[in-house]
C-alpha cells in the first residue's frame, strides 16, 4: 500500500498525541518559557526532514537516501553535543 508523503507525515504524528499527553501528565518537571518555542522549531525542522526523507525514498533512490539520512541523523545531534 502506498500513501502520499504529505499525508503520512501529517497522520503519523497525530497518532502519537495520546502518548505525548500521557507523558506530559506522568513525567514530573516544569516547562520553561522558551520550551514551546524550541519545541515548535524542532517540530518544523522534523516535519521538513521527514517530508524530504519520504520524497527521497518514494523517488526510488533508496540506496542513496537511506545511508545519507542515517549519517546525517547521527552527526547532527552528536555534533551539537560537543559544545
PDB file of N, CA, C and O in Angstrom:
ATOM      1  N   UNK A   1       0.847  -1.176   0.000  1.00  0.00           N
ATOM      2  CA  UNK A   1       0.000   0.000   0.000  1.00  0.00           C
ATOM      3  C   UNK A   1       0.888   1.234   0.000  1.00  0.00           C
ATOM      4  O   UNK A   1       1.852   1.307   0.762  1.00  0.00           O
ATOM      5  N   UNK A   2       0.574   2.188  -0.837  1.00  0.00           N
ATOM      6  CA  UNK A   2       1.351   3.420  -0.923  1.00  0.00           C
ATOM      7  C   UNK A   2       0.500   4.588  -0.465  1.00  0.00           C
ATOM      8  O   UNK A   2      -0.704   4.646  -0.716  1.00  0.00           O
ATOM      9  N   UNK A   3       1.148   5.501   0.203  1.00  0.00           N
ATOM     10  CA  UNK A   3       0.485   6.723   0.631  1.00  0.00           C
ATOM     11  C   UNK A   3       1.313   7.920   0.202  1.00  0.00           C
ATOM     12  O   UNK A   3       2.527   7.817   0.027  1.00  0.00           O
ATOM     13  N   UNK A   4       0.669   9.027   0.038  1.00  0.00           N
ATOM     14  CA  UNK A   4       1.377  10.246  -0.324  1.00  0.00           C
ATOM     15  C   UNK A   4       2.230  10.686   0.856  1.00  0.00           C
ATOM     16  O   UNK A   4       1.801  10.575   2.004  1.00  0.00           O
ATOM     17  N   UNK A   5       3.445  11.190   0.584  1.00  0.00           N
ATOM     18  CA  UNK A   5       4.368  11.506   1.679  1.00  0.00           C
ATOM     19  C   UNK A   5       3.814  12.588   2.602  1.00  0.00           C
ATOM     20  O   UNK A   5       4.106  12.577   3.798  1.00  0.00           O
ATOM     21  N   UNK A   6       3.034  13.506   2.083  1.00  0.00           N
ATOM     22  CA  UNK A   6       2.483  14.563   2.939  1.00  0.00           C
ATOM     23  C   UNK A   6       1.401  14.009   3.880  1.00  0.00           C
ATOM     24  O   UNK A   6       1.334  14.400   5.045  1.00  0.00           O
ATOM     25  N   UNK A   7       0.569  13.112   3.382  1.00  0.00           N
ATOM     26  CA  UNK A   7      -0.474  12.563   4.248  1.00  0.00           C
ATOM     27  C   UNK A   7       0.127  11.676   5.332  1.00  0.00           C
ATOM     28  O   UNK A   7      -0.350  11.689   6.467  1.00  0.00           O
ATOM     29  N   UNK A   8       1.156  10.913   5.010  1.00  0.00           N
ATOM     30  CA  UNK A   8       1.820  10.084   6.013  1.00  0.00           C
ATOM     31  C   UNK A   8       2.487  10.964   7.061  1.00  0.00           C
ATOM     32  O   UNK A   8       2.459  10.648   8.251  1.00  0.00           O
ATOM     33  N   UNK A   9       3.086  12.063   6.623  1.00  0.00           N
ATOM     34  CA  UNK A   9       3.772  12.975   7.543  1.00  0.00           C
ATOM     35  C   UNK A   9       2.800  13.651   8.491  1.00  0.00           C
ATOM     36  O   UNK A   9       3.164  13.948   9.629  1.00  0.00           O
ATOM     37  N   UNK A  10       1.587  13.900   8.059  1.00  0.00           N
ATOM     38  CA  UNK A  10       0.605  14.573   8.919  1.00  0.00           C
ATOM     39  C   UNK A  10      -0.105  13.578   9.827  1.00  0.00           C
ATOM     40  O   UNK A  10      -0.317  13.873  11.004  1.00  0.00           O
ATOM     41  N   UNK A  11      -0.476  12.419   9.319  1.00  0.00           N
ATOM     42  CA  UNK A  11      -1.284  11.472  10.086  1.00  0.00           C
ATOM     43  C   UNK A  11      -0.464  10.763  11.159  1.00  0.00           C
ATOM     44  O   UNK A  11      -0.966  10.549  12.263  1.00  0.00           O
ATOM     45  N   UNK A  12       0.776  10.395  10.871  1.00  0.00           N
ATOM     46  CA  UNK A  12       1.546   9.627  11.849  1.00  0.00           C
ATOM     47  C   UNK A  12       1.810  10.391  13.145  1.00  0.00           C
ATOM     48  O   UNK A  12       1.688   9.778  14.206  1.00  0.00           O
ATOM     49  N   UNK A  13       2.161  11.678  13.146  1.00  0.00           N
ATOM     50  CA  UNK A  13       2.310  12.376  14.431  1.00  0.00           C
ATOM     51  C   UNK A  13       0.989  12.547  15.178  1.00  0.00           C
ATOM     52  O   UNK A  13       0.978  12.581  16.409  1.00  0.00           O
ATOM     53  N   UNK A  14      -0.111  12.653  14.458  1.00  0.00           N
ATOM     54  CA  UNK A  14      -1.401  12.784  15.126  1.00  0.00           C
ATOM     55  C   UNK A  14      -1.726  11.530  15.940  1.00  0.00           C
ATOM     56  O   UNK A  14      -2.408  11.605  16.962  1.00  0.00           O
ATOM     57  N   UNK A  15      -1.239  10.391  15.484  1.00  0.00           N
ATOM     58  CA  UNK A  15      -1.461   9.152  16.227  1.00  0.00           C
ATOM     59  C   UNK A  15      -0.669   9.127  17.534  1.00  0.00           C
ATOM     60  O   UNK A  15      -1.002   8.359  18.436  1.00  0.00           O
ATOM     61  N   UNK A  16       0.361   9.943  17.649  1.00  0.00           N
ATOM     62  CA  UNK A  16       1.202   9.976  18.847  1.00  0.00           C
ATOM     63  C   UNK A  16       0.684  10.939  19.913  1.00  0.00           C
ATOM     64  O   UNK A  16       1.209  10.948  21.027  1.00  0.00           O
ATOM     65  N   UNK A  17      -0.316  11.735  19.610  1.00  0.00           N
ATOM     66  CA  UNK A  17      -0.797  12.747  20.562  1.00  0.00           C
ATOM     67  C   UNK A  17      -1.260  12.129  21.888  1.00  0.00           C
ATOM     68  O   UNK A  17      -0.937  12.694  22.933  1.00  0.00           O
ATOM     69  N   UNK A  18      -1.990  11.014  21.917  1.00  0.00           N
ATOM     70  CA  UNK A  18      -2.365  10.449  23.221  1.00  0.00           C
ATOM     71  C   UNK A  18      -1.154  10.050  24.076  1.00  0.00           C
ATOM     72  O   UNK A  18      -1.170  10.244  25.291  1.00  0.00           O
ATOM     73  N   UNK A  19      -0.119   9.500  23.461  1.00  0.00           N
ATOM     74  CA  UNK A  19       1.071   9.115  24.211  1.00  0.00           C
ATOM     75  C   UNK A  19       1.812  10.345  24.729  1.00  0.00           C
ATOM     76  O   UNK A  19       2.308  10.335  25.856  1.00  0.00           O
ATOM     77  N   UNK A  20       1.894  11.391  23.933  1.00  0.00           N
ATOM     78  CA  UNK A  20       2.543  12.625  24.372  1.00  0.00           C
ATOM     79  C   UNK A  20       1.781  13.230  25.543  1.00  0.00           C
ATOM     80  O   UNK A  20       2.389  13.691  26.509  1.00  0.00           O
ATOM     81  N   UNK A  21       0.466  13.231  25.462  1.00  0.00           N
ATOM     82  CA  UNK A  21      -0.345  13.770  26.560  1.00  0.00           C
ATOM     83  C   UNK A  21      -0.135  12.966  27.839  1.00  0.00           C
ATOM     84  O   UNK A  21      -0.063  13.542  28.925  1.00  0.00           O
ATOM     85  N   UNK A  22      -0.035  11.655  27.725  1.00  0.00           N
ATOM     86  CA  UNK A  22       0.205  10.817  28.904  1.00  0.00           C
ATOM     87  C   UNK A  22       1.564  11.128  29.521  1.00  0.00           C
ATOM     88  O   UNK A  22       1.681  11.210  30.744  1.00  0.00           O
ATOM     89  N   UNK A  23       2.583  11.299  28.696  1.00  0.00           N
ATOM     90  CA  UNK A  23       3.911  11.630  29.218  1.00  0.00           C
ATOM     91  C   UNK A  23       3.923  12.994  29.888  1.00  0.00           C
ATOM     92  O   UNK A  23       4.580  13.174  30.913  1.00  0.00           O
ATOM     93  N   UNK A  24       3.211  13.950  29.326  1.00  0.00           N
ATOM     94  CA  UNK A  24       3.158  15.272  29.948  1.00  0.00           C
ATOM     95  C   UNK A  24       2.513  15.219  31.333  1.00  0.00           C
ATOM     96  O   UNK A  24       2.896  15.970  32.230  1.00  0.00           O
ATOM     97  N   UNK A  25       1.541  14.337  31.500  1.00  0.00           N
ATOM     98  CA  UNK A  25       0.876  14.217  32.795  1.00  0.00           C
ATOM     99  C   UNK A  25       1.682  13.391  33.801  1.00  0.00           C
ATOM    100  O   UNK A  25       1.621  13.653  35.002  1.00  0.00           O
ATOM    101  N   UNK A  26       2.428  12.408  33.327  1.00  0.00           N
ATOM    102  CA  UNK A  26       3.103  11.484  34.225  1.00  0.00           C
ATOM    103  C   UNK A  26       4.539  11.877  34.585  1.00  0.00           C
ATOM    104  O   UNK A  26       5.006  11.558  35.678  1.00  0.00           O
ATOM    105  N   UNK A  27       5.237  12.557  33.691  1.00  0.00           N
ATOM    106  CA  UNK A  27       6.640  12.899  33.930  1.00  0.00           C
ATOM    107  C   UNK A  27       6.707  14.203  34.711  1.00  0.00           C
ATOM    108  O   UNK A  27       6.131  15.206  34.292  1.00  0.00           O
ATOM    109  N   UNK A  28       7.409  14.197  35.850  1.00  0.00           N
ATOM    110  CA  UNK A  28       7.481  15.418  36.647  1.00  0.00           C
ATOM    111  C   UNK A  28       8.417  16.443  36.011  1.00  0.00           C
ATOM    112  O   UNK A  28       9.288  16.097  35.213  1.00  0.00           O
ATOM    113  N   UNK A  29       8.225  17.690  36.371  1.00  0.00           N
ATOM    114  CA  UNK A  29       9.086  18.757  35.878  1.00  0.00           C
ATOM    115  C   UNK A  29       8.278  19.946  35.428  1.00  0.00           C
ATOM    116  O   UNK A  29       7.048  19.913  35.381  1.00  0.00           O
ATOM    117  N   UNK A  30       8.999  20.995  35.097  1.00  0.00           N
ATOM    118  CA  UNK A  30       8.354  22.222  34.636  1.00  0.00           C
ATOM    119  C   UNK A  30       8.837  22.569  33.245  1.00  0.00           C
ATOM    120  O   UNK A  30       9.968  22.263  32.866  1.00  0.00           O
ATOM    121  N   UNK A  31       7.975  23.201  32.504  1.00  0.00           N
ATOM    122  CA  UNK A  31       8.364  23.717  31.198  1.00  0.00           C
ATOM    123  C   UNK A  31       8.827  25.156  31.358  1.00  0.00           C
ATOM    124  O   UNK A  31       8.156  25.966  31.996  1.00  0.00           O
ATOM    125  N   UNK A  32       9.966  25.465  30.782  1.00  0.00           N
ATOM    126  CA  UNK A  32      10.458  26.834  30.821  1.00  0.00           C
ATOM    127  C   UNK A  32       9.713  27.703  29.827  1.00  0.00           C
ATOM    128  O   UNK A  32       8.888  27.225  29.049  1.00  0.00           O
ATOM    129  N   UNK A  33      10.020  28.990  29.870  1.00  0.00           N
ATOM    130  CA  UNK A  33       9.354  29.942  28.981  1.00  0.00           C
ATOM    131  C   UNK A  33       9.720  29.676  27.524  1.00  0.00           C
ATOM    132  O   UNK A  33       8.882  29.832  26.636  1.00  0.00           O
ATOM    133  N   UNK A  34      10.964  29.277  27.274  1.00  0.00           N
ATOM    134  CA  UNK A  34      11.403  29.073  25.899  1.00  0.00           C
ATOM    135  C   UNK A  34      11.084  27.675  25.366  1.00  0.00           C
ATOM    136  O   UNK A  34      11.304  27.415  24.183  1.00  0.00           O
ATOM    137  N   UNK A  35      10.576  26.776  26.196  1.00  0.00           N
ATOM    138  CA  UNK A  35      10.327  25.401  25.778  1.00  0.00           C
ATOM    139  C   UNK A  35       9.343  25.295  24.611  1.00  0.00           C
ATOM    140  O   UNK A  35       9.618  24.545  23.674  1.00  0.00           O
ATOM    141  N   UNK A  36       8.212  26.006  24.618  1.00  0.00           N
ATOM    142  CA  UNK A  36       7.304  25.894  23.471  1.00  0.00           C
ATOM    143  C   UNK A  36       7.942  26.383  22.163  1.00  0.00           C
ATOM    144  O   UNK A  36       7.686  25.817  21.100  1.00  0.00           O
ATOM    145  N   UNK A  37       8.753  27.411  22.238  1.00  0.00           N
ATOM    146  CA  UNK A  37       9.422  27.910  21.035  1.00  0.00           C
ATOM    147  C   UNK A  37      10.411  26.904  20.475  1.00  0.00           C
ATOM    148  O   UNK A  37      10.441  26.648  19.272  1.00  0.00           O
ATOM    149  N   UNK A  38      11.231  26.328  21.372  1.00  0.00           N
ATOM    150  CA  UNK A  38      12.170  25.301  20.924  1.00  0.00           C
ATOM    151  C   UNK A  38      11.439  24.071  20.405  1.00  0.00           C
ATOM    152  O   UNK A  38      11.871  23.447  19.435  1.00  0.00           O
ATOM    153  N   UNK A  39      10.338  23.728  21.047  1.00  0.00           N
ATOM    154  CA  UNK A  39       9.548  22.592  20.587  1.00  0.00           C
ATOM    155  C   UNK A  39       8.948  22.822  19.212  1.00  0.00           C
ATOM    156  O   UNK A  39       8.932  21.922  18.372  1.00  0.00           O
ATOM    157  N   UNK A  40       8.452  24.043  18.986  1.00  0.00           N
ATOM    158  CA  UNK A  40       7.891  24.379  17.666  1.00  0.00           C
ATOM    159  C   UNK A  40       8.972  24.353  16.597  1.00  0.00           C
ATOM    160  O   UNK A  40       8.750  23.848  15.496  1.00  0.00           O
ATOM    161  N   UNK A  41      10.138  24.896  16.918  1.00  0.00           N
ATOM    162  CA  UNK A  41      11.252  24.900  15.960  1.00  0.00           C
ATOM    163  C   UNK A  41      11.689  23.473  15.631  1.00  0.00           C
ATOM    164  O   UNK A  41      11.939  23.147  14.470  1.00  0.00           O
ATOM    165  N   UNK A  42      11.779  22.629  16.652  1.00  0.00           N
ATOM    166  CA  UNK A  42      12.139  21.228  16.420  1.00  0.00           C
ATOM    167  C   UNK A  42      11.074  20.506  15.606  1.00  0.00           C
ATOM    168  O   UNK A  42      11.396  19.682  14.750  1.00  0.00           O
ATOM    169  N   UNK A  43       9.808  20.811  15.868  1.00  0.00           N
ATOM    170  CA  UNK A  43       8.729  20.190  15.103  1.00  0.00           C
ATOM    171  C   UNK A  43       8.748  20.577  13.639  1.00  0.00           C
ATOM    172  O   UNK A  43       8.527  19.737  12.767  1.00  0.00           O
ATOM    173  N   UNK A  44       9.012  21.843  13.367  1.00  0.00           N
ATOM    174  CA  UNK A  44       9.084  22.309  11.973  1.00  0.00           C
ATOM    175  C   UNK A  44      10.262  21.680  11.260  1.00  0.00           C
ATOM    176  O   UNK A  44      10.134  21.242  10.117  1.00  0.00           O
ATOM    177  N   UNK A  45      11.420  21.630  11.927  1.00  0.00           N
ATOM    178  CA  UNK A  45      12.595  21.004  11.316  1.00  0.00           C
ATOM    179  C   UNK A  45      12.347  19.520  11.074  1.00  0.00           C
ATOM    180  O   UNK A  45      12.729  18.988  10.031  1.00  0.00           O
ATOM    181  N   UNK A  46      11.711  18.848  12.032  1.00  0.00           N
ATOM    182  CA  UNK A  46      11.394  17.436  11.862  1.00  0.00           C
ATOM    183  C   UNK A  46      10.415  17.194  10.727  1.00  0.00           C
ATOM    184  O   UNK A  46      10.541  16.221   9.983  1.00  0.00           O
ATOM    185  N   UNK A  47       9.438  18.083  10.598  1.00  0.00           N
ATOM    186  CA  UNK A  47       8.466  17.969   9.510  1.00  0.00           C
ATOM    187  C   UNK A  47       9.159  18.024   8.152  1.00  0.00           C
ATOM    188  O   UNK A  47       8.914  17.180   7.290  1.00  0.00           O
ATOM    189  N   UNK A  48      10.024  19.020   7.967  1.00  0.00           N
ATOM    190  CA  UNK A  48      10.727  19.135   6.690  1.00  0.00           C
ATOM    191  C   UNK A  48      11.647  17.945   6.452  1.00  0.00           C
ATOM    192  O   UNK A  48      11.760  17.461   5.326  1.00  0.00           O
ATOM    193  N   UNK A  49      12.307  17.473   7.510  1.00  0.00           N
ATOM    194  CA  UNK A  49      13.192  16.322   7.358  1.00  0.00           C
ATOM    195  C   UNK A  49      12.448  15.063   6.952  1.00  0.00           C
ATOM    196  O   UNK A  49      12.901  14.333   6.070  1.00  0.00           O
ATOM    197  N   UNK A  50      11.321  14.804   7.578  1.00  0.00           N
ATOM    198  CA  UNK A  50      10.549  13.603   7.255  1.00  0.00           C
ATOM    199  C   UNK A  50       9.965  13.684   5.847  1.00  0.00           C
ATOM    200  O   UNK A  50       9.963  12.695   5.114  1.00  0.00           O
ATOM    201  N   UNK A  51       9.469  14.868   5.470  1.00  0.00           N
ATOM    202  CA  UNK A  51       8.925  15.017   4.112  1.00  0.00           C
ATOM    203  C   UNK A  51      10.017  14.754   3.083  1.00  0.00           C
ATOM    204  O   UNK A  51       9.784  14.059   2.094  1.00  0.00           O
ATOM    205  N   UNK A  52      11.217  15.308   3.310  1.00  0.00           N
ATOM    206  CA  UNK A  52      12.310  15.079   2.370  1.00  0.00           C
ATOM    207  C   UNK A  52      12.730  13.613   2.343  1.00  0.00           C
ATOM    208  O   UNK A  52      13.038  13.076   1.279  1.00  0.00           O
ATOM    209  N   UNK A  53      12.744  12.963   3.505  1.00  0.00           N
ATOM    210  CA  UNK A  53      13.084  11.539   3.544  1.00  0.00           C
ATOM    211  C   UNK A  53      12.070  10.725   2.757  1.00  0.00           C
ATOM    212  O   UNK A  53      12.452   9.899   1.928  1.00  0.00           O
ATOM    213  N   UNK A  54      10.790  10.944   3.002  1.00  0.00           N
ATOM    214  CA  UNK A  54       9.761  10.178   2.290  1.00  0.00           C
ATOM    215  C   UNK A  54       9.778  10.459   0.791  1.00  0.00           C
ATOM    216  O   UNK A  54       9.567   9.551  -0.012  1.00  0.00           O
ATOM    217  N   UNK A  55      10.026  11.704   0.414  1.00  0.00           N
ATOM    218  CA  UNK A  55      10.101  12.003  -1.012  1.00  0.00           C
ATOM    219  C   UNK A  55      11.294  11.309  -1.654  1.00  0.00           C
ATOM    220  O   UNK A  55      11.197  10.791  -2.766  1.00  0.00           O
ATOM    221  N   UNK A  56      12.413  11.302  -0.950  1.00  0.00           N
ATOM    222  CA  UNK A  56      13.592  10.617  -1.479  1.00  0.00           C
ATOM    223  C   UNK A  56      13.378   9.124  -1.605  1.00  0.00           C
ATOM    224  O   UNK A  56      13.759   8.522  -2.609  1.00  0.00           O
ATOM    225  N   UNK A  57      12.771   8.522  -0.596  1.00  0.00           N
ATOM    226  CA  UNK A  57      12.508   7.087  -0.661  1.00  0.00           C
ATOM    227  C   UNK A  57      11.482   6.762  -1.741  1.00  0.00           C
ATOM    228  O   UNK A  57      11.595   5.737  -2.415  1.00  0.00           O
ATOM    229  N   UNK A  58      10.484   7.622  -1.910  1.00  0.00           N
ATOM    230  CA  UNK A  58       9.461   7.388  -2.933  1.00  0.00           C
ATOM    231  C   UNK A  58      10.013   7.543  -4.341  1.00  0.00           C
ATOM    232  O   UNK A  58       9.476   6.964  -5.285  1.00  0.00           O
ATOM    233  N   UNK A  59      11.083   8.321  -4.492  1.00  0.00           N
ATOM    234  CA  UNK A  59      11.655   8.516  -5.830  1.00  0.00           C
ATOM    235  C   UNK A  59      12.407   7.282  -6.308  1.00  0.00           C
ATOM    236  O   UNK A  59      12.746   7.184  -7.487  1.00  0.00           O
ATOM    237  N   UNK A  60      12.673   6.343  -5.414  1.00  0.00           N
ATOM    238  CA  UNK A  60      13.350   5.117  -5.815  1.00  0.00           C
ATOM    239  C   UNK A  60      14.839   5.133  -5.546  1.00  0.00           C
ATOM    240  O   UNK A  60      15.513   4.134  -5.798  1.00  0.00           O
ATOM    241  N   UNK A  61      15.377   6.238  -5.040  1.00  0.00           N
ATOM    242  CA  UNK A  61      16.801   6.344  -4.779  1.00  0.00           C
ATOM    243  C   UNK A  61      17.120   5.911  -3.349  1.00  0.00           C
ATOM    244  O   UNK A  61      17.860   6.590  -2.637  1.00  0.00           O
ATOM    245  N   UNK A  62      16.556   4.777  -2.939  1.00  0.00           N
ATOM    246  CA  UNK A  62      16.694   4.333  -1.551  1.00  0.00           C
ATOM    247  C   UNK A  62      18.135   4.026  -1.178  1.00  0.00           C
ATOM    248  O   UNK A  62      18.533   4.233  -0.032  1.00  0.00           O
ATOM    249  N   UNK A  63      18.922   3.534  -2.131  1.00  0.00           N
ATOM    250  CA  UNK A  63      20.313   3.180  -1.847  1.00  0.00           C
ATOM    251  C   UNK A  63      21.156   4.410  -1.529  1.00  0.00           C
ATOM    252  O   UNK A  63      22.210   4.294  -0.902  1.00  0.00           O
ATOM    253  N   UNK A  64      20.707   5.571  -1.950  1.00  0.00           N
ATOM    254  CA  UNK A  64      21.416   6.811  -1.646  1.00  0.00           C
ATOM    255  C   UNK A  64      20.771   7.513  -0.459  1.00  0.00           C
ATOM    256  O   UNK A  64      21.469   7.986   0.438  1.00  0.00           O
ATOM    257  N   UNK A  65      19.461   7.582  -0.448  1.00  0.00           N
ATOM    258  CA  UNK A  65      18.738   8.349   0.568  1.00  0.00           C
ATOM    259  C   UNK A  65      18.899   7.738   1.956  1.00  0.00           C
ATOM    260  O   UNK A  65      19.137   8.467   2.919  1.00  0.00           O
ATOM    261  N   UNK A  66      18.776   6.441   2.082  1.00  0.00           N
ATOM    262  CA  UNK A  66      18.813   5.800   3.399  1.00  0.00           C
ATOM    263  C   UNK A  66      20.154   5.997   4.107  1.00  0.00           C
ATOM    264  O   UNK A  66      20.149   6.377   5.277  1.00  0.00           O
ATOM    265  N   UNK A  67      21.305   5.759   3.465  1.00  0.00           N
ATOM    266  CA  UNK A  67      22.566   5.970   4.178  1.00  0.00           C
ATOM    267  C   UNK A  67      22.853   7.440   4.487  1.00  0.00           C
ATOM    268  O   UNK A  67      23.388   7.759   5.549  1.00  0.00           O
ATOM    269  N   UNK A  68      22.500   8.330   3.564  1.00  0.00           N
ATOM    270  CA  UNK A  68      22.722   9.758   3.818  1.00  0.00           C
ATOM    271  C   UNK A  68      21.870  10.219   4.996  1.00  0.00           C
ATOM    272  O   UNK A  68      22.334  10.993   5.834  1.00  0.00           O
ATOM    273  N   UNK A  69      20.634   9.750   5.064  1.00  0.00           N
ATOM    274  CA  UNK A  69      19.760  10.095   6.179  1.00  0.00           C
ATOM    275  C   UNK A  69      20.303   9.537   7.490  1.00  0.00           C
ATOM    276  O   UNK A  69      20.276  10.222   8.512  1.00  0.00           O
ATOM    277  N   UNK A  70      20.789   8.319   7.469  1.00  0.00           N
ATOM    278  CA  UNK A  70      21.313   7.701   8.687  1.00  0.00           C
ATOM    279  C   UNK A  70      22.534   8.455   9.208  1.00  0.00           C
ATOM    280  O   UNK A  70      22.637   8.718  10.406  1.00  0.00           O
ATOM    281  N   UNK A  71      23.447   8.798   8.323  1.00  0.00           N
ATOM    282  CA  UNK A  71      24.652   9.513   8.748  1.00  0.00           C
ATOM    283  C   UNK A  71      24.304  10.911   9.234  1.00  0.00           C
ATOM    284  O   UNK A  71      24.839  11.363  10.246  1.00  0.00           O
ATOM    285  N   UNK A  72      23.423  11.597   8.534  1.00  0.00           N
ATOM    286  CA  UNK A  72      23.036  12.953   8.935  1.00  0.00           C
ATOM    287  C   UNK A  72      22.309  12.943  10.267  1.00  0.00           C
ATOM    288  O   UNK A  72      22.556  13.797  11.119  1.00  0.00           O
ATOM    289  N   UNK A  73      21.417  11.983  10.451  1.00  0.00           N
ATOM    290  CA  UNK A  73      20.666  11.944  11.701  1.00  0.00           C
ATOM    291  C   UNK A  73      21.554  11.550  12.881  1.00  0.00           C
ATOM    292  O   UNK A  73      21.179  11.791  14.029  1.00  0.00           O
ATOM    293  N   UNK A  74      22.709  10.958  12.632  1.00  0.00           N
ATOM    294  CA  UNK A  74      23.650  10.660  13.711  1.00  0.00           C
ATOM    295  C   UNK A  74      24.615  11.820  13.953  1.00  0.00           C
ATOM    296  O   UNK A  74      24.994  12.086  15.093  1.00  0.00           O
ATOM    297  N   UNK A  75      25.010  12.506  12.888  1.00  0.00           N
ATOM    298  CA  UNK A  75      26.003  13.576  13.013  1.00  0.00           C
ATOM    299  C   UNK A  75      25.446  14.849  13.637  1.00  0.00           C
ATOM    300  O   UNK A  75      26.128  15.497  14.431  1.00  0.00           O
ATOM    301  N   UNK A  76      24.237  15.208  13.294  1.00  0.00           N
ATOM    302  CA  UNK A  76      23.683  16.473  13.792  1.00  0.00           C
ATOM    303  C   UNK A  76      23.566  16.465  15.309  1.00  0.00           C
ATOM    304  O   UNK A  76      24.060  17.402  15.936  1.00  0.00           O
ATOM    305  N   UNK A  77      22.945  15.473  15.945  1.00  0.00           N
ATOM    306  CA  UNK A  77      22.868  15.516  17.409  1.00  0.00           C
ATOM    307  C   UNK A  77      24.234  15.351  18.087  1.00  0.00           C
ATOM    308  O   UNK A  77      24.500  15.983  19.110  1.00  0.00           O
ATOM    309  N   UNK A  78      25.096  14.506  17.518  1.00  0.00           N
ATOM    310  CA  UNK A  78      26.396  14.307  18.162  1.00  0.00           C
ATOM    311  C   UNK A  78      27.270  15.541  18.032  1.00  0.00           C
ATOM    312  O   UNK A  78      28.038  15.841  18.946  1.00  0.00           O
ATOM    313  N   UNK A  79      27.178  16.262  16.927  1.00  0.00           N
ATOM    314  CA  UNK A  79      27.971  17.499  16.816  1.00  0.00           C
ATOM    315  C   UNK A  79      27.407  18.602  17.711  1.00  0.00           C
ATOM    316  O   UNK A  79      28.164  19.447  18.189  1.00  0.00           O
ATOM    317  N   UNK A  80      26.121  18.610  17.942  1.00  0.00           N
ATOM    318  CA  UNK A  80      25.537  19.600  18.851  1.00  0.00           C
ATOM    319  C   UNK A  80      25.907  19.285  20.296  1.00  0.00           C
ATOM    320  O   UNK A  80      25.932  20.189  21.131  1.00  0.00           O
ATOM    321  N   UNK A  81      26.189  18.046  20.602  1.00  0.00           N
ATOM    322  CA  UNK A  81      26.550  17.662  21.953  1.00  0.00           C
ATOM    323  C   UNK A  81      27.991  17.982  22.316  1.00  0.00           C
ATOM    324  O   UNK A  81      28.366  17.875  23.484  1.00  0.00           O
ATOM    325  N   UNK A  82      28.807  18.371  21.345  1.00  0.00           N
ATOM    326  CA  UNK A  82      30.223  18.660  21.593  1.00  0.00           C
ATOM    327  C   UNK A  82      30.460  20.067  22.130  1.00  0.00           C
ATOM    328  O   UNK A  82      31.609  20.432  22.381  1.00  0.00           O
ATOM    329  N   UNK A  83      29.429  20.858  22.313  1.00  0.00           N
ATOM    330  CA  UNK A  83      29.626  22.240  22.756  1.00  0.00           C
ATOM    331  C   UNK A  83      30.344  22.294  24.027  1.00  0.00           C
ATOM    332  O   UNK A  83      30.597  23.380  24.547  1.00  0.00           O
TER     333      UNK A  83
END
